[in-house]
């Protein structure tokens, strides 16, 4: 019985390490090359993880980078915006009232190329509600449009059967953007996951008003029969490479402000994969090395100490959640220093728990 418990505990430790690895990969995917010490302003307009500060009084919509969320807006109420393309950190510029960036105080008054939508106010979708919505118990998932970059509840995407499985599509274009850029329906027959399910108001097949293509244009001449315009569209992987790149189409993309669709590095998937490809040794790898170096008795002691640590850490972090404070690296170090001082003698704790 005791041996079986030890085996179960050993598996639990491995599960902990695997879960830590998944969380770390997820964080790398979202944060990309960002760090918590250096403002991204000097990198110019890039895709990056952003936060809107609801505490600071602002003259206009604005967003800050990861490092500024720690060093300039600690303890503030922040809205996580995931990632936005072609964006430069606003912290300390004229969007904020009498507040300078402590990491880079020499910023220009305004970032003229930044684009803002309702997400910067902390609301999303056509319903303009916060996420999570405190007034709703609905757990409907939210999906980001690759063009406008707003987030939408799946029930507000004008599709009767619900969205396809996450692994079955690469990107989504919302109903509004499909109407605004209706030439995209011409590519949907071959490159979308499914047909739109909601009919147009007239109940007729959708048509697309696009100029007659030039001789070297490869845009399909007509939309696929049965495709409707009053819907979002889910696209297969590689769909962007099918878009025509003739001179006339490129001009159209520029005029519509969607030339980024031709950029192979623009997609969120590419951004996430770059973050996951970080070559630094992961916490999982360090943990596995530490676990392998322990004998059976040490492993059991380590598991017992881990369970104690987990409960104490939960209590320690609760005060940050209640006060809506950002947890800094220094706070975590302080926790483990206190725990080290209180640690019972003769208990061996692997390095990954420190």
C-alpha positions in Angstrom: 0.0 0.0 0.0 2.8 2.4 1.0 4.7 1.6 -2.2 1.6 2.2 -4.3 1.2 5.6 -2.6 4.8 6.4 -3.5 4.2 5.4 -7.1 1.1 7.6 -7.2 3.0 10.5 -5.7 5.8 10.1 -8.2 3.3 10.3 -11.1 1.7 13.3 -9.4 5.1 15.1 -9.4 5.5 14.4 -13.1 2.0 15.6 -13.8 2.9 18.8 -12.0 6.0 19.3 -14.1 4.0 18.6 -17.3 1.3 21.1 -16.3 4.1 23.6 -15.5 5.5 23.0 -19.0 2.1 23.6 -20.6 1.6 26.9 -18.7 5.1 28.0 -19.6 4.6 27.3 -23.3 1.3 29.2 -23.2 3.0 32.2 -21.5 5.8 32.2 -24.1 3.3 32.0 -26.9 1.4 35.1 -25.7 4.4 37.1 -24.5 6.7 36.3 -27.4 10.0 38.2 -27.1 8.7 40.5 -24.4 10.3 40.6 -21.0 9.5 42.3 -17.7 12.4 44.7 -17.6 12.6 46.5 -20.9 9.9 48.6 -22.6 9.3 47.6 -26.2 9.1 51.2 -27.4 12.5 51.2 -29.1 11.5 48.2 -31.2 8.9 50.4 -33.0 5.6 49.0 -34.3 5.5 45.3 -33.6 3.0 42.6 -32.7 3.2 42.3 -28.9 1.2 41.5 -25.8 -0.6 44.6 -24.6 -2.4 45.9 -21.5 -4.8 48.8 -21.1 -4.7 50.6 -17.7 -8.1 51.5 -16.3 -6.6 53.2 -13.3 -4.7 56.0 -15.0 -6.6 58.9 -16.3 -6.1 59.1 -20.0 -6.8 61.7 -22.7 -7.5 59.0 -25.2 -7.3 55.2 -25.7 -3.9 53.7 -25.0 -2.0 50.5 -24.3 1.2 49.5 -22.6 3.7 46.7 -23.0 4.5 43.9 -20.5 7.4 45.7 -18.8 5.5 48.9 -18.3 2.6 47.0 -16.7 5.1 45.9 -14.0 7.3 49.0 -13.6 4.9 51.9 -14.3 1.4 50.6 -13.5 2.0 48.2 -10.6 -1.2 47.8 -8.5 -3.3 49.3 -11.2 -6.4 47.7 -12.8 -5.2 46.3 -16.1 -7.1 44.9 -19.0 -5.2 42.1 -20.9 -5.5 42.6 -24.6 -3.6 39.5 -25.8 -1.7 40.7 -28.8 -2.2 43.4 -31.4 -0.2 43.9 -34.6 1.8 46.9 -35.5 1.6 48.6 -32.1 4.0 50.8 -30.2 3.9 51.2 -26.4 2.0 54.3 -25.3 3.1 54.4 -21.7 4.0 57.9 -20.6 3.1 59.7 -23.8 0.4 62.3 -24.2 -2.4 59.8 -23.9 -1.7 59.8 -20.2 -2.1 62.8 -18.0 1.1 63.9 -16.3 2.5 60.4 -16.1 5.9 59.5 -17.6 7.3 56.1 -18.4 9.9 55.1 -15.9 11.6 52.8 -18.4 11.8 55.1 -21.4 10.9 58.7 -20.6 11.9 60.1 -24.0 8.9 58.8 -26.0 7.2 60.8 -28.7 3.9 62.5 -27.6 1.8 60.2 -29.8 2.2 57.0 -31.7 0.5 58.0 -34.9 0.4 54.5 -36.5 -1.3 52.8 -33.5 -4.9 51.7 -34.1 -7.4 51.4 -31.3 -10.8 49.7 -31.0 -13.3 49.0 -28.2 -11.0 46.4 -26.7 -8.9 49.2 -25.2 -11.9 50.1 -23.1 -12.2 46.6 -21.8 -15.2 45.5 -24.0 -15.4 43.0 -26.9 -17.7 41.6 -29.6 -20.7 43.2 -31.2 -22.3 43.1 -27.7 -19.6 45.3 -26.3 -19.4 43.4 -23.1 -16.3 42.8 -20.8 -14.6 39.4 -20.7 -15.3 37.6 -18.5 -18.7 39.2 -18.2 -19.7 39.6 -14.5 -23.3 39.8 -15.5 -23.4 36.5 -17.4 -22.9 32.9 -16.5 -22.5 31.9 -20.1 -19.1 30.2 -20.8 -19.3 30.8 -24.6 -15.8 30.9 -26.1 -14.4 34.0 -27.7 -12.5 34.0 -31.1 -10.4 36.8 -32.5 -10.9 38.1 -36.0 -7.6 38.2 -37.9 -8.5 41.5 -39.6 -10.1 43.8 -37.0 -8.5 41.9 -34.1 -11.6 42.3 -32.0 -12.8 39.2 -30.0 -16.3 37.7 -30.6 -18.5 35.2 -28.8 -19.1 32.2 -31.0 -22.8 32.8 -30.7 -22.4 36.3 -32.3 -20.5 35.0 -35.5 -23.7 34.4 -37.5 -23.2 30.7 -37.9 -25.9 28.2 -37.1 -23.9 25.1 -36.4 -21.3 26.8 -34.2 -17.6 27.2 -34.9 -15.5 24.4 -36.2 -13.0 22.6 -33.9 -10.0 24.7 -33.0 -7.6 22.4 -34.8 -9.7 22.4 -38.0 -9.2 26.1 -38.9 -6.3 28.5 -38.8 -7.9 32.0 -38.7 -11.4 33.6 -38.5 -12.7 36.7 -40.2 -15.8 38.2 -38.5 -19.1 39.0 -40.2 -18.4 42.7 -40.3 -15.0 42.3 -41.9 -16.3 39.8 -44.5 -19.0 42.3 -45.5 -16.4 45.1 -45.6 -14.0 43.0 -47.6 -16.5 40.9 -49.5 -14.0 40.0 -52.2 -12.8 37.4 -49.8 -15.8 35.3 -50.4 -14.3 34.5 -53.8 -11.6 32.5 -52.0 -13.9 30.8 -49.5 -15.0 27.9 -51.7 -11.5 26.4 -51.7 -9.9 27.8 -48.5 -12.6 28.0 -45.8 -13.5 25.3 -43.4 -17.3 25.4 -44.0 -19.9 27.4 -45.7 -21.6 30.3 -44.0 -24.9 29.2 -42.5 -26.9 32.4 -42.3 -28.6 33.7 -45.4 -28.4 37.4 -46.5 -31.5 39.5 -45.8 -32.8 39.0 -49.3 -32.4 35.2 -49.0 -30.4 35.2 -52.2 -27.0 34.0 -53.2 -24.4 36.7 -52.3 -22.7 38.5 -55.1 -19.5 40.5 -54.9 -18.9 43.8 -56.5 -15.3 43.8 -57.6 -13.8 45.3 -60.7 -13.0 42.9 -63.5 -9.6 41.4 -62.7 -6.5 42.2 -64.8 -5.0 39.6 -67.1 -2.4 38.5 -64.5 -4.9 38.4 -61.6 -5.6 34.9 -60.1 -8.6 36.0 -58.0 -11.5 33.6 -58.6 -14.0 35.4 -60.9 -17.1 34.6 -59.0 -18.0 33.5 -55.4 -18.9 29.9 -54.9 -22.5 29.1 -55.4 -24.4 29.1 -52.1 -21.9 31.1 -50.1 -23.6 33.9 -48.2 -22.2 37.3 -47.1 -24.0 37.6 -43.8 -21.6 35.4 -41.9 -18.1 35.1 -40.5 -15.7 32.8 -42.2 -13.3 30.2 -40.8 -10.1 29.8 -42.9 -7.9 26.8 -43.5 -4.2 27.0 -42.8 -2.3 28.6 -45.8 -5.3 30.5 -47.0 -3.4 33.8 -47.2 -1.0 32.3 -49.7 -3.9 31.9 -52.1 -4.6 35.6 -52.2 -3.8 37.2 -55.5 -0.7 39.4 -55.5 -1.1 41.1 -58.9 -0.6 44.9 -59.0 -4.3 45.6 -59.0 -5.1 43.4 -56.0 -2.1 44.8 -54.1 -3.4 48.3 -54.6 -6.9 47.2 -53.4 -5.3 45.6 -50.2 -3.5 48.9 -49.5 -6.6 51.0 -50.0 -8.5 48.7 -47.7 -5.8 48.7 -45.1 -5.3 44.9 -45.1 -2.0 44.5 -46.9 -0.8 42.7 -43.8 -2.7 39.7 -45.0 0.2 39.1 -47.5 2.8 39.2 -44.7 3.7 35.6 -43.9 4.9 36.7 -40.4 1.8 38.6 -39.5 -0.3 35.8 -38.2 -0.8 35.1 -34.5 0.2 31.5 -35.1 3.6 32.5 -36.3 4.0 34.9 -33.3 3.0 32.1 -30.9 5.3 29.5 -32.5 8.2 32.0 -32.3 7.5 32.4 -28.6 7.4 28.7 -28.0 10.7 28.2 -29.9 12.5 30.1 -27.1 15.7 28.1 -26.6 16.1 28.9 -22.9 15.9 25.9 -20.6 12.4 25.5 -19.4 11.2 25.1 -15.9 10.0 21.6 -16.9 13.5 20.6 -18.1 15.1 21.9 -14.9 12.5 20.2 -12.8 13.0 16.8 -14.6 16.8 17.1 -14.0 16.2 17.8 -10.4 13.7 15.0 -10.0 16.0 12.5 -11.6 18.8 13.4 -9.2 16.7 12.3 -6.1 16.3 8.9 -4.6 12.9 7.5 -3.7 12.9 8.9 -0.1 13.9 12.3 -1.3 11.2 12.3 -4.0 8.5 11.5 -1.4 9.9 14.3 0.9 9.9 16.7 -2.1 6.3 15.8 -2.9 5.2 16.5 0.6 7.1 19.8 0.7 5.6 20.7 -2.7 2.0 20.2 -1.4 2.8 22.4 1.6 4.3 25.0 -0.7 1.3 24.9 -3.1 -1.2 25.7 -0.3 1.0 28.5 1.2 1.5 30.0 -2.3 -2.3 30.0 -2.9 -2.8 31.9 0.3 0.0 34.3 -0.5 -1.3 35.1 -3.9 -4.8 35.6 -2.7 -4.0 39.1 -1.4 -2.7 40.1 -4.8 -6.0 39.0 -6.4 -8.1 40.8 -3.8 -6.2 44.0 -4.3 -5.9 43.6 -8.1 -2.1 43.9 -7.9 0.3 42.5 -10.5 2.6 39.8 -9.0 6.2 40.8 -9.6 9.3 38.6 -9.8 10.4 40.2 -6.5 7.2 39.1 -4.8 7.7 35.5 -5.8 11.3 35.6 -4.5 10.1 37.1 -1.2 7.7 34.2 -0.8 10.3 31.5 -1.4 12.8 33.3 0.9 10.1 33.2 3.7 9.3 29.6 3.0 13.0 28.7 3.1 13.3 30.2 6.5 10.3 28.3 7.8 11.2 25.0 6.1 11.4 22.0 8.4 14.9 20.6 8.9 16.0 17.4 7.1 13.6 17.9 4.2 15.2 17.9 0.8 13.5 20.1 -1.7 14.5 19.9 -5.4 15.7 23.2 -7.0 12.7 23.5 -9.3 10.5 24.3 -6.2 12.7 27.3 -5.2 
